[in-house]
């Protein structure tokens, strides 16, 4: 996850140009709905896209389809930011889940349920394949539970999540939890964890990373490990890992990338650090 700023797009102007274009499938329905669309856009800006504050417009099946077509293959010269968002807004990290992928655009408010935001720039967030794994989940059963919004949720600059290791050294069960159980946005953090972060792809990455680190720690940490220390301890390792984590936070410009989450939890597991330090000592010999 990462707090990012969307490039400035004049959404109302884009909407006007599409609504007035007689050559498009959305004509004249979009023109008829123009005023309602504009007030939905303003509501989104005002409420930060909060699904608890936004009631979707009732939109006919035909217009819904036409809007989706505008998103999927924009009319010539229009909605050019869509292409740019996909690759260049956050090229190394997924602002939604914190993984190291990109290439898709997530509709924060899903386009099936909120079609009026199909091509609204603030509703389009660059993402990895967590986008398709999340489906249409955006809010929980009670307010304020909802998905985190990378354009509006400033608490994304806090360190929010950490890993938890349980069980044996080489094949632990790894999960992710909210660090501060009293965080003012705890319901949002939990919902986001369940619906966006936790999926098979994330689980697979964490398990593979631990498997590599526990079996061949020098491949991951070699440059960071001191050459001369003979009896490397868990406490020494913790110092190294904290430096590495902080460096990764800076490199990716967020304390909520997957490496931050992985190492923040591991650094608190003293037993496992001792065991990992023992592997490092053995491999050195
Ligand atoms: Zn993602």
Boltz pocket constraint, residues with backbone or C-beta under 6 A from the ligand:
constraints:
  - pocket:
      binder: B
      contacts: [[A, 94], [A, 95], [A, 96], [A, 97], [A, 98], [A, 99], [A, 101], [A, 127], [A, 128], [A, 129], [A, 130], [A, 131], [A, 196]]
      max_distance: 6.0
